[in-house]
Amino acid sequence: MSCDNSSSRMALIRRECDGDESLQNAVESLLAEATEAVDFLESPALEDPTRGLKAEDDVEAGEGPGDQVGPYLLHEQVGEGGCGRVYRAEQLEPVRRVVALKILKLGMDTRSVIRRFEVERQALAVMDHPHIARVLDAGASSDGRPYFVMDFVEGISITKYCNTGELSLRARVGIMLKVCRAVEHAHQKGIIHRDLKPSNILIVEGDNDPVPKVIDFGVAKAIDSMGSDMSLTVHDTVVGTPVYMSPEQAFGDKVDIDTRSDVYSLGVLLYELLTGYTPLHRERMRKAGIDEVRQALRNIEPYRPSLRLRHSRVEDRERIETERSSSMGKLEAEIRGDLDWIVMKSLERDRSRRYGGASELAADLERYIQRLPVLASPPRTIDRIAKFVSRHRTAVAASVALVLMLIGGVIISARQALRATLAEQDARQAQRETSVAYESALRDREEALRSESTARLHEYVADINVGYHAVVDGHMAKAMRLLERQLESDPDGELRGFEWRYLASRCLGAPHRTLARQSSPVHSLAFSDDGGLLAVGTRESVQVWDLGSEEPQLSVAGPASSVAFLEGSHEFVVANRSGVVVHDVENGNVRRELIGQVGGGAVSLSPSRRLLATSGGGGVTI
């Protein structure tokens, strides 16, 4: 709700408060704080301390490793938030110990940011629980920036711990129970965390027992036990991590956020520990804008955990089974039922249908571990009937006669139940058919891969066979082309073995290239101008070879005592005892016969390619 100016806003406040001065003062105070927070958000998050300074001026860089803040010696930085940094530090006095020190960033000491920092410190200070990092000390640096000191928690995220340790589902639920107890303690102290996610729940090894630690209350909301709402979420501004936040938190309703928001986040975390997935697609939520996040939380109904496992990606299944030390079928069976209903009750979009707080969720998880009926389970008809009969035996006996009179109604009900059963059977059959189709598609894919591998092997064998004969016949270039084709199609060498390496060594080690062997002696050879063609004259024919492919381009029948290419290499001359003939290089057709020329000897062209000299008949003719 917004107003265009302050006068209309004040008029609206007076009208709605209806003379209640305390309520009016509280509303005006909240509006003033919201305006201050908006001004802060519209300015740069961190004012550049170098603005206006020259290059040679010194700039205060703030504290860092090796510096001392109060009685604490800073070591490496281990975390950083919007307004503060966290260091691993060593307390020097009165006792020496390793702690975590969080200090406000340089340049962030505005009133609203300091207040947010104070909210986190106060939130941690009021809590005393073995699974929540404790506040040990607080103070201010030499330049007046506040800091506080906590237990140093050197652990790994809850999801990474469970996955690398390959914990069973029941062990994971046991760890989540401890986390819920810690969050329950925070709720009892009037603190809503609002950013529960794996990276904010670290696991440290205890005495043969994992100890979870809830950390980072940087966006926590303090209520009831610490007075009015002390969070600094302004209108249409959202804090938290989208994939783990509740629908009401995504809509930025800061006044109406309560402990059930943390219950939703715990439900998301439990869902991830059970299935390996988050209820809503992690990457899409990470990349989405706030409007898309709100739409997803409002409209998308997540799969039940057991159903999500059933439809998990094929490439993820082996990882999920390994990390949970069980098969997919057993995991699905163990989750189906109680764990399904516990998770889905935590993830209800309507928060009135969720658990009322972390304590109720913890109680149901404890019932599951003790193998007792959980509250989230839908009540079964047979259990209701058995309990009713045991409590009202006399009334039930007296009602038998009335039941007999209602046989007609029972028959109708039975028919309806039969229809429902048939519909359920149809649904199960459709589900089985879907599973069969899915498995068939997997088999078809595997068969296609096998067929492709077989075809590839056949191609390799054929190329090696042809390449071998090419080497034997002296066609080294042809053999090299076949070997190079196999190298390109099989870069990893899955098929290429000794035979490929042997042929390659034969080709690479050959000192010369041999064209196809001639059936009669070669009398004359001539290269074209560009060296790409070679004319070979024998007493039976003239062949023009393409030296690139080492294949004959054309053949002209008839003896040749001498051959030569004319200018441009488009024609070649053949001389024999019958005379001198000029042929076309492309097709071998006779272009012309040189009248008066006597062949039978040598043929030679002048450097200008304009004069042709032939020998024969005891003389030389030009």
Secondary structure, 3 states (H helix, E strand, C coil): CCCCCHHHHHHHHHHHHCCCHHHHHHHHHHHHHHHHHHHHHHCCCCCCCCCCCCCCCCCCCCCCCCCEECCEEEEEEEEECCCEEEEEEEECCCCCEEEEEEEECCCCCCHHHHHHHHHHHHHHHCCCCCCECCEEEEEECCCCCEEEEEECCCCEEHHHHHHHCCCCHHHHHHHHHHHHHHHHHHHHCCEECCCCCHHHEEEEECCCCEEEEECCCCCCEECHHHCCCCCCCCCCCCCCCHHHCCHHHHCCCCCCCCHHHHHHHHHHHHHHHHHCCCCCCHHHHHHCCHHHHHHHHHHCCCCCHHHHHHCCCHHHHHHHHHHHCCCHHHHHHHHCCHHHHHHHHHCCCCHHHCCCCHHHHHHHHHHHHCCCCCCCCCCCHHHHHHHHHHHCHHHHHHHHHHHHHCHHHHHHHHHHHHHHHHHHHHHHHHHHHHHHHHHHHHHHHHHHHHHHHHHHHHHHHHHHHHHHHHHHCCCHHHHHHHHHHHHHHCCCCCCCCHHHHHHHHHHHCCCCCCCCCCCCCEEEEEECCCCCEEEEEECCEEEEEECCCCEEEEEEECCCCEEEECHHHCEEEEEECCEEEEEECCCCCEEEECCCCCCCCCEEECCCCCCEEEEECCEEEC
